[in-house]
Amino acid sequence: MRPVRVVQVQHHLAANIRRARARLGLTQEALAEKAGLGPVHLRNIERGVENVTLATLVAIADALEIAPGRLLRKAVLAPLRPGRPRTRQRAPRQPAKS
């Protein structure tokens, strides 16, 4: 059984990773590849059920282009929505002038 404090920190980490990943418009698979991790490993980290080594924490932070300490800040995970994150909508293209 994991200590309560460890579980709390894992949930903060999960929330911060998910929030930063969504802000960049990355899928779990894309972030896992960028960080050099397996997608199942990253998925379990984002669910808050897997312990993270320091090397993994740094790899994820580098892939998200943020300081590792920011991933450990207190945060609350918003309810999960199934599916891929929304991408930013682009402005419609103007027809080429002849």
Sequence and secondary structure as in RCSB ss.txt:
>XXXX:A:sequence
MRPVRVVQVQHHLAANIRRARARLGLTQEALAEKAGLGPVHLRNIERGVENVTLATLVAIADALEIAPGRLLRKA
VLAPLRPGRPRTRQRAPRQPAKS
>XXXX:A:secstr
   HHHHHHHHHHHHHHHHHHHHHT  HHHHHHHHT  HHHHHHHHHT S   HHHHHHHHHHHTS GGGGGS  
      SS               
